[in-house]
Amino acid sequence: MSSIETLGRARPVRIPRETATALSLGFVVAFLSVVVALPMAALIWESTKEGSAGFWEVVTSPQSLAALKLSFGVSLVIAVINGITGTLIAWVLVRDEFRGKRVVNAIIDLPFALPTIVAGLVLLALYGPSSPIGVDVAFSRTAIVLALLFVTLPFVVRTVQPVLHELDREMEQAARSLGASEATIFRRIVLPNILPGILSGVALAFARAVGEIGSLVIISGSLPYKTEVASVYILSRVESGDRAGAAAIAVVLLVSSFLVILGIGVVRRLTTRHDVAQARA
């Protein structure tokens, strides 16, 4: 047998599964470290340049507290509204057939593609001093709510839709055959199955609302103690040369959003585990 034939029949080199797993894990850790961990560490380091006393002085100043309270309060309202309306929209898109369904689907994804500052301009044109419908809520907290509703619209819808698609409708039909009302079917069968998706979307909507800045710079007016949210306050700190102060407020937003996402993730996991235990029983 010639050497060429021997090479042609050589078996392909197989990488052991443990080695492949280690390489994949190493890549993931390295990528996340460069993209996420190191920038966050740099932010925390920047926030402590003036020491812990300087950090708390910035965070607990009256203007900072007012901006943080407004951001968290409005974001909580936005998360609740999205949890309800997003679930309803997802239900309609999955369970109902109507003309223009594809257009509605495209509109829901629009906030993902549209620059948020453009969203601010759109809302200002519609609800500003020159409103074609005669509604002027610019530079008010109502304007902040409208802007955040616009940019966070897709999150709950897009996390609930796949769950509704995968939901076994035979259980609903069986419940109807036993005389259960539609409200009972939704509460006892549908809601427990889609709740993890709702919670995921709510967490993402809250985190996005807390950190939103593009649409709010234009339409909120950024009035201290009135319509100045934390993200805009951070921008004003940066523009005034106080990078350490801006980083301190940013760390508060970062930690708060992370804790909310982590907490909802724990609740979602416990809910799923409870449902699995019931199914096995």
N, C-alpha and C positions, 0 to 999 in steps of 0.2 A: 504493500500500500504506500502510495507516495505521500510526501509530507504535506502537499496541498490538500489531498483528500482528508488527511488527518486533521488539519486545521479547519476544513469545512465542516467536519463532523464534531468539532469540539463543543462541549456543552457550555451554554451560557453561564456566566458567573452569577451566582445568586447571593444577594446580600442577606445575611441573617436578619430575622424579623426584629430581634432586639436592637441590632445596629441601626436598622432603618428607623425604628421608633426613637432611638436616641438622637439620630440626626434630625428627624422632624421636630422633636421637642427642642433641640438646640436652636434650630432655625426660628421657631416660634418665639422662644425666650429672647433671642438676640433681636429679632424684629420689634417685639413689644418694648424691649428695653430702650432701643433707639428712638422709637416713635412715641411711646407713651411714658415709660418710667423715668427716663432721664429728663425730659422736659418738665415733668411734674416735680422731680427732685430739684431742678434748677429754680422752679417757681417758689418752692418752699424755702430754699436757701435765700432767694432774693427777698422774701417777705420777712426774714429774720435778720436782715442787715443792721437794723436799728435796735436789735435785741428784743427779748420778749416783752419788755415794757413798752417799747415803741410799737410793737405789733398790736398789743391790746389797746394802746392809746388810739391808734387808727381805727381799729375795728369797733371800739365802743364810743367813738365820737358821735354826737347827735346826728350829723348828716349821714354818716355811715349806717347807723342803726335805722334811720328813716328809710334809706335806700334798700337796705336788706329786708326790712319788714315789708315794704311794698313789693319787692321781687318775690319773696316767699309767699306772701298772701295771695297775690294775683296768680302766681304759678299753681298754687293749690286749687284755686277756683277753676283755672283752665284745665287742670288734670281731671277734676270731677266732671266738668262739662264734657270734656272729650271722652271720658269713660262712658257717659250716657249716650251722647249723640253719635260717637264713633261706632259704638255697638249697634245702634239703630241703623246707621248707614250701611254698615257691613251686612246686617241682616237683610236689608232691602236689596243690596247688590247680589247677594248669594241666593236668596229664596224667591225673588220676584223677577219677572221678565217684563221689560218695557222698552219703548223706543228711546234711543239716546243713551242706553246703558253704557256703551263704550265711551261716549263723551263724558259722562259723569265719572267714570273710572279715570279718564285722563285728567279731568279737573282736580280730582283728589290728589293726584301725584304732582300737580303743578307747583305746590310750595317746595317740593324737593329740588326742582329744576330752576325755579325762579330765584334770582338773587334777593335776599331779604330787604335790601335797601330799595329795590324796585317795588317790593310789596308795600313798603312804607309810603312810597310815592303814589301808588295806586289807591291806598286807603285815604291818603291826604286829599287826592283828587275827588274821591267819592264822599268823604265825610269831613272835608275841610271847609274853610270859609267860602270857597267857591263851589260848594256841593251842588251838583245838578238836581239832587232830590231834596234839597233844602234842609239837610241834616248836618249840623256842624258840631262835632264832638272832638275836634282836634285839640291837642295839648291838654287832655284830660285823662283821668284814669279809665274812663270808658274806651278811649282810643287805644290805651295799652291793652285792654282785654281783647278788643277786636283784632289788633295786630297779632297778638299771641295766639288767638284762635285760628287765624289764617295760617301761621307758620307751623302750628302743631297739629293741624287737621289730619294728616295721613297716618299718624302713628298708631292710634287705636284701630282704625279701619283696617290697616294692612296687617296688624297682628291678629285680629279676630277673624278676618276673611278665610285664611287657610284652615283654621280650626273648624269653622262652619262647613267648609267644603268636605272635610274628612269626617264630620259627625255622622254617625250611623242613624239614619232616619227611621229605621225599622223600629227602634225603641219608642220613638214618638208615635208611630202608627199603632203600636201595641198598646200604648197608654190611652190613645183615643178610643181604641176598640173596647177598652175597659171602662170608658166613660169619664176619663180625666178631662178637665177643661184646658183650654190653651194656656191660661195663666199658670196652672199647675204643671203642665208639661214644660213650660219654659223655666219655671222655678226649680223643679225637681230633676229635670233631665238636661235641658240645654245649658242653663246657666252654670252648673258645676263643671261642665266640659269646656266652656269657653272662658271661664273665669281666669285661668292662667294667662290666656292671650290678652284679656282685658287689663290685667295687672301689669303685664309687660308693656303694653302700649301706654298705660297711664304713667308708668315710671319714666319711659322715654319722653313723653310729652312734658312732664314736670321738669326733667333735666334740661330739655331744650328751651322751655320757657324761662327758666332761671338764668340761662346764659345768653338769651337772645339780645342782640344789640342793633343789628342792621335796620330792621323795620321800626325800632323804637326811637332811634336818633332823630328821625324826621317828625314823626307824628306825636310823640309824647311831650315835646317841648322842653324836657329835662329841667323842670323847675324844682330846685332843691326843696325837700320836705313835702312836695306835692306830687310831682310826676317823674321824679328822677329815680330810675331803677338802678340796681347795683352795677349792672354791666356798663351803663352810661357813666355812672360815677367813677368806675375804674378808668374809663377812657379819659375823663376830665383830670384824674390824678396823673395819668401818663403824660397828657399834654402840658400839665403844669410842672413836669420834671420829677414828680414824686413816684418813682418806680417801686420803691419798697412799700409805700402805702397802697399802691394799686395791686401789688402782688399779695398783700395781706388780705384785702377784700376778695381777691380771686381765690385764695386758699380757702376762705370761708365758703364760698360758692362751690368750690370743688369738693370739699369734704362733705358738705350738706347734700349735694346731689349724689355723691357716692353712697352715703348712708341710706338715702331714700331708695336708690336702686337696689342696694344690698338687702334692705329690709323687705321690700316688695318681692325680691327674689326668694327670700326665706319663706315668706307667706305663700308664694306660689308653689314652692317645693313641698311645703307641709300640706297644702290643699291637694296637690297631685298625689302625694303619698297616701293621704286619707282616702281618696277616690280609688286608688289601686287596691288598698286594703279591703275596701268595701266590695270591690269587684271580685277579689279572690274569695272573700267570705261567701 
